[in-house]
Every structure is written in structure tokens, then in C-alpha cells.
Amino acid sequence: MIEQVCISETLLDSIKEVFETMIFMSVAKGEDQAATIEGDTFLGTITFKGEIEGCLGICFSDDCAKTVSANMLCIDDPAEVADEDLADAIGEVANMVMGSVKTRLQGDMPNLEISIPSVICGRVLKSNLGEATIKERLMVKIDQFDVELTFSCRTAGC
């Protein structure tokens, strides 16, 4: 089983890799780990199974989701991002971050299988696996935006 310290570092390294090399936005660990994202939000989730099973979630404010999507799609004005492109882009972010996490865990857990991502929008969205053995929450700052990452996992078959 992986430890929470390892998960936090893996999440931070993974989201930095994705955003700094593919979306061209800076990432830093959030100063206020108790912060919450207010207003309309987008939650991209992706599940995985293998030696462990669980869910990775990334929650963005509406403005952040539009900016991320615009950067991914090379659109100058985030307001011009179509709703269907917004959901696709956020799902792809979840997919890329989980792919980076999987690569980092590959040595200890070589058989992780990843689902397709899901995206929902609403207010006060949370990702929850239920009675997971490990739950990690990490607030990061992507450019000027707060973003919440969650990682929940348990030993497969529990």
C-alpha cells in the first residue's frame, strides 16, 4: 500500500508535469490547504483498479476551467470555449494527470487499469470513494486559480 506522504508528492509532481509542459500554466502547492472552491465548479474524475482501486478527482472553478480549456485548445479568449469542449478538456486533464500518477506508481503497482474520465459541473462538488483506506486532498495554485485534487484508494477487493 502507498503512503499518504507519497500520494501528496506524486499528485503535486504529476499535476506540475501536465500543466507546465502541456497546458503552459504554472503550478505551486497551495498555501491554504483548507481552502475551498466557491461558486460553479467542474469536477473531472477518473477511476482506477489493480493492486489498489480508487478515484482521482480534480475540481476547478468555472473561470479556471475555461482558462485551462482555452490554453489546451489554443483559444485566446476563455469566454469563447464551447461547453462541449470545456467538458472534454477537463476530462482530458484528469486523464493526463492520472496517466502521470500511474507512471510514477508503476514500479510498485504495475497493473493499474484506468477508466475513461467523467466530468460534472455544479456547486460544492466532491469526489468520494466511500470507506477508502487512504484519502488525500491537495490544494494547488494554477496561475492565479485554486484547484483541488483528491485521491482516494483502497486495496482491491475490499
C-alpha positions, 0 to 999 in steps of 0.5 A: 500500500502507498503512503499518504506522504507519497500520494501528496508528492506524486499528485503535486509532481504529476499535476506540475508535469501536465500543466507546465509542459502541456497546458503552459500554466504554472503550478505551486502547492497551495498555501491554504490547504483548507481552502475551498472552491466557491461558486460553479465548479467542474469536477473531472474524475477518473477511476482506477483498479489493480493492486489498489482501486480508487478515484482521482478527482480534480475540481476547478472553478468555472473561470479556471476551467475555461482558462485551462480549456482555452490554453489546451485548445489554443483559444485566446479568449476563455469566454469563447470555449464551447461547453462541449469542449470545456467538458472534454478538456477537463476530462482530458486533464484528469486523464493526463494527470492520472496517466502521470500518477500511474507512471510514477506508481508503476514500479510498485503497482504495475497493473493499474487499469484506468477508466475513461474520465467523467466530468460534472459541473455544479456547486460544492462538488466532491469526489468520494470513494466511500470507506477508502483506506487512504484519502488525500486532498491537495490544494494547488495554485494554477496561475492565479486559480485554486484547484483541488485534487483528491485521491482516494484508494483502497486495496482491491477487493475490499 
